[in-house]
Amino acid sequence: MKLLTQRLTGIALAAAALAASAAPEEGKAWQWGGVYKADALHISTPRLNTWIGHLNLHADADLDKLWAWTDTHLHVEALLNHGGRPNQRIGSSQGVSNLEVAEAAARLYATWVEREFKDSGTRVLFGLYDLNSDFYATEASAQLIHPSFGIGPDASQSGPNGPSIFPNLGLGLRMRQTVGMHHYVQGVILDGVPGDPMHPGRTTFKLSSEEGALAVLEFGYQSRAGEGEAQVNGPGKWALGAWAYSRATESRVPNDAQLRRNQGVYGLLQGLLHEGGGSRSLGFARAGLAQRSMNQIDLAFDLGVLVEQPFAKVASLAEAAPASFTAGLAVVRYGRAYRDAQQALGQAQADSEIALELGLRWLLGTELSVQPLLQQIWRPGGRPGESSTVLGLRMEWALGPH
C-alpha cells in the first residue's frame, strides 16, 4: 500500500509538471490550466484565525490528434492541499470551507478517459471520477464556499469514507445520454470506499466485493443555447436523482450495530430570476433525503441566489462594483434515531443545523478574483443554543492561458 501511494503521488506531481509544460495554443493536442484558491477565515466561536490553500493543475488531451482515437478525451488532474482545519474546531455537521481536507497532501485527482458517440448523443467515461462534477450540481451555487452548496450533506455523509467526491476519489464508470435537445439521463457505478479511510492523505483505489459499489442515477432537464459546436448550457435546470450502496455498512447512529444498505434520493431546481440592464440573477433550490435509520442527517435543504453584475445600472460604480453577489441558506435535519441515541447518552441534541452565507466577488483582471464573505452557523453539530460567525476572504488565482 505504501509503494502504491508513493507511485500515485509521483504520478500526481508528474501530471502537474506535464500540465505546466504543455502548449496551450489552439489546435494543439494538449491543453493545460490550473487555479490556486485560498480561504482566510476568522471564526468567532471558538475564536480562531486560519488559512486554507488549494492548488489544482489539470491537463487535457485530444486523443484523436494524439493517437487517432476518434472523439476521445483524456483528463489528468493533480491537487495540493494545505492549511488549517477550522471545522474540527467548530464541529459543524455541514462544514465551513469546501477546501478543507482531513490531511494536507499532494493527490492524483480526477483522471479519466471519456469517449463521445456523437451519432447517439452518448458519453462514456472511466477513471478516477468526482461524482459532484456532474451529479447533484448547480451552477448558481458554485461560488459559495460552504460545502453544502456543492453536494448535499445527505449524500456526502454516506459511505465508510464518503462517496467519490473531493478530496478522495474512487474508480468509476459513468454513462451520460442526451434525450432530445434538453433532457438527459446519466448513471455511474463507483468504488464503494474511495481512498483509504485510515490514511486520508493517500490516493489509493481498490475494487472488491468487500468494499462494494455506489450506484447513482440522475434524470433531468438542462436548457441549451446556441447551435452546433457553439451550443452552451443555459440557466434553466432541474433534476431528480437516487443513490444506493451495494454493501451493508455500519450505521452512523451511536450504539447501533446493525448493518444496512445505505440509500437516498435528491432533487434540484435552477432558473433565471431576472435578466436586463446588464445584470442577471439565477436562483436555485435543492433537497435530499437519506435513510433515516442509519444516517446522522436524514434531510438536507438549501436554496440561494447568484446575481451577476448587481450594480450594472449604477454608472458611477462601473469600475469599482463587484462582478457578482451570492447568498445561500443551508438546513440539515438530524434523524430521529440519531437524536434519540444522543439523548440516551446524555447529550442534548437539536433537531437541525442552519448555515447562512453571503458574499461579493470582485474580478481583478483575468487572473485574480477576491470574495469577501460572511457565514452564520446556528446550532453547529446540533448543539442547542450555540452559534458561530465566520468572516472570510476567498482568493483565486487562475493559471495558464486565458
N, C-alpha and C positions, 0 to 999 in steps of 0.2 A: 504493500500500500504506500509506503514512504517513497519507493522508487517511482511508482506511478505518479504520485503528487509532484515529485521533482521534475519528471518529464513534462507533465502538463503545465507547470509553472514556466518551464523553459519554452514551451510552445507559445504560451501567452506572451512572453517577452519577445520572442521571435516574431510573432504576429504584429506586435506593436512596432518593432523595427521595420518590418516589411511595409506596414502602413505608412510610416514616416518617410520611406524612400520611394514609394510608388508614385508614378507620374499621374497628375490629375487632369491633364489636358483631355478635352473631349475626343472621343474616338479611341482612346487607349483601352486596353483590356482590363487594366487595374485602375481603381479609383480609391481614394482614402479620405478619411476625415476623423474628427475627434472633438471632444469637449472636456474642459475641466470645470467642475462645479464645486462650489464651496458654500457651506452654511455657517455663518457666525451667529450664535444664539445666546441670548440672555434669558435665563429661566428664573422666575420669582420664587417658586416653592417646589423643591428645596433650592436655595439660591445657588446659581451655577452659571458660569460663562464657559462656553465651549465652542469648538470649531470642528467641522466635519468636511473632509475633502474626498473628491471622487474624480478620477481620471478615466476616460473612456476613449479608446482608439479602435477604429474599425477599418477594414479593407474589404472591398467588393470586387469581384472578378466576373467578367462575362466569359463563360466557358465556351461559348460559341466561337469567340475570337481566339481563345487560347488553344482549345483542343477540338473545335468543331462539334461541341455538344449543343445541339440546337435548343435555344430558349432555356438555357440552364444557367443558374446564377449561384456563385459561391460567396458566402459572407463569413468573415472572421472578425472576432471582437475580443478585446482584452481590457480588463479593468485593474485599476489600482485604487484601493480604498484605505483611508487612514483617518485619524482624528478621534474625537470623543464619542461617548455613547450616552447621550442625555436621557434617553427613555429608561435606561436602567435606574436612573435616579428618580425620575418622575413616577415610573410604574404605571404608565398608561397602557390600556389594553390595545389601543389603536396605533400607538407610536407618536412620534413628533416630526421626524425628518425622514423622507424617503431615500436619503443617502446613508443612513445609519446601518452598520453591519455588526455582527457579533464579534468578529475578529478581523483586524486590519490585515490585508493580504493582496498580492497580485493574483489575478484569476484569469484563466481562459473562460470566456463568457459565450454569448450566443454565436455558435459556429455551425453552419449548416449549408446544405446544398438544396436548392429549390428548382424544380422543373415546371415550366408552364406549358400547358397544352392549349394553345390559342383557339383551335377549332371548337373545343368543347367548353372553354372557359374554366378549366380545372388547373389548380396549382397543387403540387405535391412537394412537401418539404421533409427532410430528415436531418437530424443532428441535435446539438445542444440548443434547446429552444426555450425562450421566455414566453410562458403562457400569456402574460398580460400584454405582450406586444400586439396580439390580435383579439384576445378574448377579454370580456368584461372591461372594455376600454372605451373612453370618450375623450374626444379632442378638447372639449371645453373645460375639462378638469385637469388637463395635463400640466398647467403652470403652477397649480397648488402643490406645496411641498409636503403636506400631511399625507402619510401613507394610505389612508382610507380612500383618497381620491384617485389612487391608482387602481388596484384591485380591491374589492370589498373585503373586510376582515372576516366575513362569514366564510369566504373561500381561502384567504391567506392563512388562517389559523389551522387549516386542515393538514393532515399527514404527519408522520413522525418527524419530518424535517421541513414541513411546509410543502406546498406544491412547487412546481418548477418555475419559480419567479426569482427576481433579484434578492440576494446575490447568488443563490445556489440553483444551478440548472441541471436538469437531467436530460437524457436522450429522449427524443420524441419523434413521432411520425404524424405530421399534420396534413390534412387534405382540405382544400377550400374550393367550393363550387359556386359559380355565379348562376343565378336563376333569373333569367330575363336581364334587363338593364340595371335594376336597382337592388334586387334581393340576392341573398347569399345564404349558403349553409356551410358550416365548417366544423370539423371534428379533429380531435387529437388524442393520441394514446401516448402517455408519458411514464417514465420511471416513477414508481410509487414513492421512492425515497431518494430524491435528488441530493447529490453530495454525500457528505459523511457527518451525521449528527454529532459524533464525538470529536470531530475536527472541522469546525465550521469555516476555517480559512482555506481549506483544500478543495480543489476542483477534481472530483473523482466521480466515476459512474460505474454502476453495476446493474445488469439486468438479471433478475432471478425471480422464481416463483415465490421465494421467501419475502421479497420486498413488494411484489405485486405491481400493479399499474394504476394510474389515474386516467380516466377517460372523461373528456369534456366535449359537449356538443352545443353549438350555438346556431340559431337561425335568426336572420334579421333583415333589415332594410337599410341601405346606405344610399343617400341621394348622390347623383353624379352630375357633373357639369363639364361641358366641352365635348369634343369628339375625337375618336381615334387615339393616337399617342398623347394628345394634349388633354385627355379626359382626367379630371381630378375629383376627389371626394367633395361633396357639398356639405352643408351644415346639418342637414336632416338625417337622423339615425334612430332606429330602435332595434332592440334585440332581446331574445329570450334564450337562456342557457341552462344547462344542467351538468352536474359533475358527480362522479362516483368513483370510489376506490374498489379494486377487485379483492383486496385482502382485508380481513378484520383487524382492527388495531385497538390499542388501549384508549379508554375514554379520558377526556380532559376534566371530568368530574372527579373531585377528590374521593378516595376510598371506593371507587367503582372499578372492580377488577374484571368486569365482563368485557369481552372483545366484541366489537361490532364493525360493520362496514359503513364507513362514513360517506355521506352524500348530501347534495344540496341543489338549489335552483336559484336563478337570479334573473333580473330584467333591468333594462336601461332605456332611457329616452333622452335624446338631444335634439334641440330645434333652434331655429332662428327666431329671436325675440324682437329684434329691431334692426333695420338697416337704412342708412340715409345720412346725408350730410358728412360723409367721410368716416362714419362710425358704424360699427356692427356689434350686436350683442347676441351671444349664444347662451342658452340655458340647458342644464342637464339635471336629471334625477335618476337615481339607481337604487335598487333594493335587492337584498339576497336573504335566503333562508338556509340554515344549516340544521342538520339533525339535532334536535333539542336534547335527546337523551345522552349525548356523548360530547357535546361541544360547550365550551365556555360561553361563546356568543351564538345565539340561535337566530338573531335578526339583526341586519345592518341596513341602514338607510342613509343616503347622502344626496344633497342637491346643491346647486350653485349656479353662478353666472360668470361668464367671461365677456368683458366689454373691451373691444379693440378701439383704440384712438378715442378715449372717453371725452376728451376736450377738443375734438376736431372743429367744433363750431366757434371756439374762442380763439380769435385770430391772435390776440396778444400773448397766448400761451403756446403758439405753434411750435417754437423751438425747444421750450423747456418742459412741455407736457409729457406725461408718461405714455408709453405705447399701449398699455393695457391695464385694466383693473380686474382683479379676480376676487371672488368671495365664495366660500363653501361652508356648509354645515353638515357634520357627520355624526350620526347617532348609532350606538350599538345597544342591544338589549341582551342582558345575561340570561341564559336559560334557567328555567325553574329548577331543574335537577342540580345545576351548579350552585345556584343561590342557596338552596336547601342544604347542600353539603357544606358550604362555607359557614352557614349559620349553626349547623350542628357542631362545627369545630370551634364555635365561639367567636367567629369573626363577622362583624357587621358587613352586610353586602347590599349595596344599592342595586336597583334593577336595570340601571343604564349608565353609560358614559357618553358625554356630549362634547364635541370639539367644534370650534368656530375658527375659520381662518380668513383674513383679509390681506390683500397685497396689491402693490402698484409696481409696475415693471417699466424701467427705462432702458432703451437701446442706445448705447454709446458707440456709434459706428457699427461696423458689420461683425466685429469680433467679440464685443463685451456687452453684457447686459447686467443690470443690478435690480434687485427686487426686495425692497423693504417689506416686512410682513409682521403681522400680529396674529397670534393664536391664543385662544382662551379655552382651557380644558376644565370641564366640570366633572366632579366625581371620578378622577383618574383611577383606573383599576377597580371601579365600583366602590370606592371608599366614601361613605356618606359624609357630606359637609366639607370635603376638601376641594380645592381648585388650584390651578396653576396657570400663570400667564407667561407666554413666550414672545419675546421681541427678537426679531431676526433680520438677517440680510442674506439673500441668496444671490451669488455671483456666478456668472457663466462666461467662460472664455472659449470661443469657437476656434478650432484648429483646422488647418488645411485650407484648400481652395474655397472661394466664395463665389 
